[in-house]
Amino acid sequence: MSHSYLHNPVHVVFSTKERRKLISNESRSHLWAYLAGVCKKQKIFVHEIGGMEDHLHVLIQIPLTLAYSDAMQEIKSSSSRWMGRNFSWQRGFGIFGVSASNVDAVMRYIRTQEVHHRKMTFEQEFIALLKKHGVHYDPRYVFG
């Protein structure tokens, strides 16, 4: 085969440092737009961006030429600088593969974060994602 092909939508989740509520309703749309620009610059295709005051969800496709860790470093460091001096993201993140048949469902899930979080905290949500995707974890170290 002379070409390389990839279809790798991933659902990425990360929180603000110490899960502080730093992303106001007013700043969200601006932050989401900024993040989309950072992704575009890295040739990352964005399906959806959303989240709450203390965490972020993105559904993206990272190109073959870019390591996940490098993509996340750029996304998080650029947006942290853009948000200002008193803002920072938690060090870690979760990346969960999404099949083509589930892309629309994950996009809806990201768009409806406010409704979802009336029933579940970020911590409960993240643990549920780890379990759903079969990720082994030590509860003592998930949230640092």
C-alpha atoms as an extended CHARMM CRD file, in Angstrom:
* protein
*
       144  EXT
         1         1  MET       CA              0.0000000000        0.0000000000        0.0000000000  PROA      1               0.0000000000
         2         2  SER       CA              1.5280000000        3.3250000000       -1.0140000000  PROA      2               0.0000000000
         3         3  HSD       CA             -0.5230000000        5.5910000000        1.2550000000  PROA      3               0.0000000000
         4         4  SER       CA             -1.2850000000        5.6790000000        4.9570000000  PROA      4               0.0000000000
         5         5  TYR       CA             -4.8660000000        6.0100000000        6.1050000000  PROA      5               0.0000000000
         6         6  LEU       CA             -6.2350000000        6.8850000000        9.4820000000  PROA      6               0.0000000000
         7         7  HSD       CA             -9.6430000000        7.3490000000       11.0270000000  PROA      7               0.0000000000
         8         8  ASN       CA             -9.0730000000        8.0030000000       14.7070000000  PROA      8               0.0000000000
         9         9  PRO       CA            -11.7030000000       10.1700000000       16.3450000000  PROA      9               0.0000000000
        10        10  VAL       CA            -10.8240000000       10.5340000000       20.0060000000  PROA      10              0.0000000000
        11        11  HSD       CA            -12.7770000000       11.9810000000       22.8960000000  PROA      11              0.0000000000
        12        12  VAL       CA            -10.3400000000       13.9820000000       25.0260000000  PROA      12              0.0000000000
        13        13  VAL       CA            -11.1970000000       15.1020000000       28.5480000000  PROA      13              0.0000000000
        14        14  PHE       CA             -9.1810000000       17.2530000000       30.9210000000  PROA      14              0.0000000000
        15        15  SER       CA             -9.8710000000       19.6030000000       33.7870000000  PROA      15              0.0000000000
        16        16  THR       CA             -8.6930000000       22.8870000000       35.1440000000  PROA      16              0.0000000000
        17        17  LYS       CA             -6.0020000000       22.6440000000       37.7930000000  PROA      17              0.0000000000
        18        18  GLU       CA             -7.5560000000       21.4330000000       41.0480000000  PROA      18              0.0000000000
        19        19  ARG       CA            -10.8410000000       21.4590000000       39.1240000000  PROA      19              0.0000000000
        20        20  ARG       CA            -11.2900000000       25.1230000000       39.9250000000  PROA      20              0.0000000000
        21        21  LYS       CA            -14.3000000000       26.7200000000       38.2670000000  PROA      21              0.0000000000
        22        22  LEU       CA            -12.3890000000       29.1030000000       36.0250000000  PROA      22              0.0000000000
        23        23  ILE       CA            -14.2570000000       28.8790000000       32.7170000000  PROA      23              0.0000000000
        24        24  SER       CA            -17.1900000000       31.2590000000       32.9820000000  PROA      24              0.0000000000
        25        25  ASN       CA            -20.2730000000       30.9360000000       30.7950000000  PROA      25              0.0000000000
        26        26  GLU       CA            -19.2560000000       34.1940000000       29.1060000000  PROA      26              0.0000000000
        27        27  SER       CA            -15.7550000000       32.9930000000       28.2330000000  PROA      27              0.0000000000
        28        28  ARG       CA            -16.6600000000       29.4990000000       27.0380000000  PROA      28              0.0000000000
        29        29  SER       CA            -17.5440000000       30.2790000000       23.4380000000  PROA      29              0.0000000000
        30        30  HSD       CA            -14.3760000000       32.3620000000       23.1050000000  PROA      30              0.0000000000
        31        31  LEU       CA            -12.2360000000       29.5980000000       24.6070000000  PROA      31              0.0000000000
        32        32  TRP       CA            -13.8580000000       26.9590000000       22.3810000000  PROA      32              0.0000000000
        33        33  ALA       CA            -13.1470000000       29.1130000000       19.3110000000  PROA      33              0.0000000000
        34        34  TYR       CA             -9.5560000000       29.6590000000       20.4070000000  PROA      34              0.0000000000
        35        35  LEU       CA             -9.0760000000       25.9110000000       20.9540000000  PROA      35              0.0000000000
        36        36  ALA       CA            -10.4950000000       25.2110000000       17.4880000000  PROA      36              0.0000000000
        37        37  GLY       CA             -7.9000000000       27.6050000000       16.0670000000  PROA      37              0.0000000000
        38        38  VAL       CA             -5.0610000000       25.8980000000       17.9450000000  PROA      38              0.0000000000
        39        39  CYS       CA             -6.2460000000       22.5510000000       16.6050000000  PROA      39              0.0000000000
        40        40  LYS       CA             -6.5630000000       23.8520000000       13.0420000000  PROA      40              0.0000000000
        41        41  LYS       CA             -2.9990000000       25.1600000000       13.1870000000  PROA      41              0.0000000000
        42        42  GLN       CA             -1.8450000000       21.6370000000       14.1200000000  PROA      42              0.0000000000
        43        43  LYS       CA             -4.0120000000       20.0840000000       11.3670000000  PROA      43              0.0000000000
        44        44  ILE       CA             -6.2430000000       18.4630000000       13.9880000000  PROA      44              0.0000000000
        45        45  PHE       CA             -9.8010000000       18.0280000000       12.7690000000  PROA      45              0.0000000000
        46        46  VAL       CA            -12.3310000000       19.1900000000       15.3680000000  PROA      46              0.0000000000
        47        47  HSD       CA            -15.7280000000       17.5170000000       15.5270000000  PROA      47              0.0000000000
        48        48  GLU       CA            -16.9000000000       19.1600000000       18.7570000000  PROA      48              0.0000000000
        49        49  ILE       CA            -15.6530000000       21.2220000000       21.7120000000  PROA      49              0.0000000000
        50        50  GLY       CA            -17.5370000000       21.7740000000       24.9350000000  PROA      50              0.0000000000
        51        51  GLY       CA            -17.4020000000       21.5090000000       28.6600000000  PROA      51              0.0000000000
        52        52  MET       CA            -18.1440000000       23.1330000000       31.9460000000  PROA      52              0.0000000000
        53        53  GLU       CA            -16.5450000000       25.6950000000       34.2590000000  PROA      53              0.0000000000
        54        54  ASP       CA            -13.9780000000       23.1410000000       35.4790000000  PROA      54              0.0000000000
        55        55  HSD       CA            -13.3130000000       20.8010000000       32.5410000000  PROA      55              0.0000000000
        56        56  LEU       CA            -13.2280000000       20.3800000000       28.7940000000  PROA      56              0.0000000000
        57        57  HSD       CA            -14.3290000000       17.7480000000       26.2750000000  PROA      57              0.0000000000
        58        58  VAL       CA            -13.1210000000       17.6940000000       22.6790000000  PROA      58              0.0000000000
        59        59  LEU       CA            -13.8200000000       15.2120000000       19.9160000000  PROA      59              0.0000000000
        60        60  ILE       CA            -10.9190000000       15.4640000000       17.5040000000  PROA      60              0.0000000000
        61        61  GLN       CA             -8.9020000000       13.5780000000       14.9200000000  PROA      61              0.0000000000
        62        62  ILE       CA             -5.1430000000       13.9370000000       15.3560000000  PROA      62              0.0000000000
        63        63  PRO       CA             -3.0350000000       13.4540000000       12.1980000000  PROA      63              0.0000000000
        64        64  LEU       CA             -0.5550000000       10.5960000000       11.8530000000  PROA      64              0.0000000000
        65        65  THR       CA              2.3210000000       13.0700000000       12.0160000000  PROA      65              0.0000000000
        66        66  LEU       CA              1.4790000000       14.2600000000       15.5260000000  PROA      66              0.0000000000
        67        67  ALA       CA              1.8080000000       12.3200000000       18.7860000000  PROA      67              0.0000000000
        68        68  TYR       CA             -1.1270000000       12.5350000000       21.1790000000  PROA      68              0.0000000000
        69        69  SER       CA              1.0830000000       13.9190000000       23.9420000000  PROA      69              0.0000000000
        70        70  ASP       CA              2.4780000000       16.6380000000       21.6520000000  PROA      70              0.0000000000
        71        71  ALA       CA             -1.0090000000       17.6030000000       20.5080000000  PROA      71              0.0000000000
        72        72  MET       CA             -2.2420000000       17.8490000000       24.0810000000  PROA      72              0.0000000000
        73        73  GLN       CA              0.8090000000       19.8430000000       25.1770000000  PROA      73              0.0000000000
        74        74  GLU       CA              0.1500000000       22.4530000000       22.4920000000  PROA      74              0.0000000000
        75        75  ILE       CA             -3.6210000000       22.5850000000       23.0540000000  PROA      75              0.0000000000
        76        76  LYS       CA             -3.3010000000       22.9480000000       26.8090000000  PROA      76              0.0000000000
        77        77  SER       CA             -0.3020000000       25.2880000000       26.9680000000  PROA      77              0.0000000000
        78        78  SER       CA             -1.5820000000       27.6470000000       24.2480000000  PROA      78              0.0000000000
        79        79  SER       CA             -5.0590000000       27.9070000000       25.7260000000  PROA      79              0.0000000000
        80        80  SER       CA             -3.7040000000       28.2950000000       29.2570000000  PROA      80              0.0000000000
        81        81  ARG       CA             -1.5570000000       31.2540000000       28.1530000000  PROA      81              0.0000000000
        82        82  TRP       CA             -4.5040000000       32.7210000000       26.2510000000  PROA      82              0.0000000000
        83        83  MET       CA             -6.8070000000       32.4470000000       29.2950000000  PROA      83              0.0000000000
        84        84  GLY       CA             -4.3960000000       34.4080000000       31.4320000000  PROA      84              0.0000000000
        85        85  ARG       CA             -2.0410000000       34.3100000000       34.3320000000  PROA      85              0.0000000000
        86        86  ASN       CA             -4.3920000000       32.7770000000       36.9060000000  PROA      86              0.0000000000
        87        87  PHE       CA             -5.5090000000       29.9260000000       34.6590000000  PROA      87              0.0000000000
        88        88  SER       CA             -4.0160000000       26.4770000000       34.1960000000  PROA      88              0.0000000000
        89        89  TRP       CA             -5.0940000000       23.0030000000       33.2190000000  PROA      89              0.0000000000
        90        90  GLN       CA             -4.5730000000       19.8600000000       35.2700000000  PROA      90              0.0000000000
        91        91  ARG       CA             -1.4680000000       18.0160000000       34.1210000000  PROA      91              0.0000000000
        92        92  GLY       CA             -3.1290000000       14.8030000000       32.9090000000  PROA      92              0.0000000000
        93        93  PHE       CA             -5.8980000000       14.0060000000       30.4690000000  PROA      93              0.0000000000
        94        94  GLY       CA             -7.9890000000       11.1340000000       29.1950000000  PROA      94              0.0000000000
        95        95  ILE       CA             -8.1020000000       10.1060000000       25.5370000000  PROA      95              0.0000000000
        96        96  PHE       CA            -10.8000000000        7.6440000000       24.5400000000  PROA      96              0.0000000000
        97        97  GLY       CA            -11.2080000000        6.1130000000       21.0840000000  PROA      97              0.0000000000
        98        98  VAL       CA            -14.5420000000        6.6230000000       19.3500000000  PROA      98              0.0000000000
        99        99  SER       CA            -15.8130000000        4.3830000000       16.5680000000  PROA      99              0.0000000000
       100       100  ALA       CA            -17.2210000000        6.0020000000       13.4370000000  PROA      100             0.0000000000
       101       101  SER       CA            -20.7000000000        4.7870000000       14.4040000000  PROA      101             0.0000000000
       102       102  ASN       CA            -20.5090000000        6.6580000000       17.7450000000  PROA      102             0.0000000000
       103       103  VAL       CA            -19.1610000000       10.0370000000       16.5820000000  PROA      103             0.0000000000
       104       104  ASP       CA            -22.6110000000       11.6720000000       16.4860000000  PROA      104             0.0000000000
       105       105  ALA       CA            -23.4930000000       10.3330000000       19.9500000000  PROA      105             0.0000000000
       106       106  VAL       CA            -20.2540000000       11.6840000000       21.4480000000  PROA      106             0.0000000000
       107       107  MET       CA            -20.8380000000       15.0450000000       19.7700000000  PROA      107             0.0000000000
       108       108  ARG       CA            -24.3070000000       15.2010000000       21.3620000000  PROA      108             0.0000000000
       109       109  TYR       CA            -22.8100000000       14.1740000000       24.7050000000  PROA      109             0.0000000000
       110       110  ILE       CA            -20.2990000000       17.0350000000       24.5120000000  PROA      110             0.0000000000
       111       111  ARG       CA            -22.9760000000       19.5400000000       23.4880000000  PROA      111             0.0000000000
       112       112  THR       CA            -25.2190000000       18.5860000000       26.4090000000  PROA      112             0.0000000000
       113       113  GLN       CA            -22.6800000000       18.8380000000       29.2170000000  PROA      113             0.0000000000
       114       114  GLU       CA            -24.8020000000       21.2370000000       31.2690000000  PROA      114             0.0000000000
       115       115  VAL       CA            -27.7290000000       18.8300000000       31.3280000000  PROA      115             0.0000000000
       116       116  HSD       CA            -25.4620000000       15.8640000000       32.0160000000  PROA      116             0.0000000000
       117       117  HSD       CA            -23.7760000000       17.5530000000       34.9830000000  PROA      117             0.0000000000
       118       118  ARG       CA            -27.0530000000       18.1680000000       36.7670000000  PROA      118             0.0000000000
       119       119  LYS       CA            -26.8760000000       14.4450000000       37.5950000000  PROA      119             0.0000000000
       120       120  MET       CA            -23.1730000000       13.7060000000       37.8130000000  PROA      120             0.0000000000
       121       121  THR       CA            -19.9790000000       15.4650000000       38.9540000000  PROA      121             0.0000000000
       122       122  PHE       CA            -16.8960000000       15.7030000000       36.7610000000  PROA      122             0.0000000000
       123       123  GLU       CA            -15.1540000000       13.1510000000       38.9720000000  PROA      123             0.0000000000
       124       124  GLN       CA            -18.0180000000       10.6670000000       38.5650000000  PROA      124             0.0000000000
       125       125  GLU       CA            -18.1120000000       11.3160000000       34.8300000000  PROA      125             0.0000000000
       126       126  PHE       CA            -14.3730000000       10.7550000000       34.3660000000  PROA      126             0.0000000000
       127       127  ILE       CA            -14.3660000000        7.5160000000       36.3920000000  PROA      127             0.0000000000
       128       128  ALA       CA            -17.3440000000        6.3190000000       34.3320000000  PROA      128             0.0000000000
       129       129  LEU       CA            -15.4190000000        7.0400000000       31.1100000000  PROA      129             0.0000000000
       130       130  LEU       CA            -12.3930000000        5.1310000000       32.3880000000  PROA      130             0.0000000000
       131       131  LYS       CA            -14.5750000000        2.1480000000       33.2620000000  PROA      131             0.0000000000
       132       132  LYS       CA            -16.5570000000        2.2680000000       30.0120000000  PROA      132             0.0000000000
       133       133  HSD       CA            -13.3380000000        2.1530000000       28.0020000000  PROA      133             0.0000000000
       134       134  GLY       CA            -11.7170000000       -0.5480000000       30.1030000000  PROA      134             0.0000000000
       135       135  VAL       CA             -8.9020000000        1.6830000000       31.3600000000  PROA      135             0.0000000000
       136       136  HSD       CA             -7.2200000000        0.2890000000       34.4580000000  PROA      136             0.0000000000
       137       137  TYR       CA             -6.5340000000        3.0000000000       37.0280000000  PROA      137             0.0000000000
       138       138  ASP       CA             -5.6050000000        3.5000000000       40.6430000000  PROA      138             0.0000000000
       139       139  PRO       CA             -8.2390000000        5.7530000000       42.2650000000  PROA      139             0.0000000000
       140       140  ARG       CA             -5.5540000000        7.3050000000       44.4640000000  PROA      140             0.0000000000
       141       141  TYR       CA             -3.8980000000        8.8950000000       41.4350000000  PROA      141             0.0000000000
       142       142  VAL       CA             -6.7330000000        9.7750000000       39.0500000000  PROA      142             0.0000000000
       143       143  PHE       CA             -7.3060000000       13.2780000000       40.3690000000  PROA      143             0.0000000000
       144       144  GLY       CA             -3.9230000000       13.9570000000       41.9700000000  PROA      144             0.0000000000
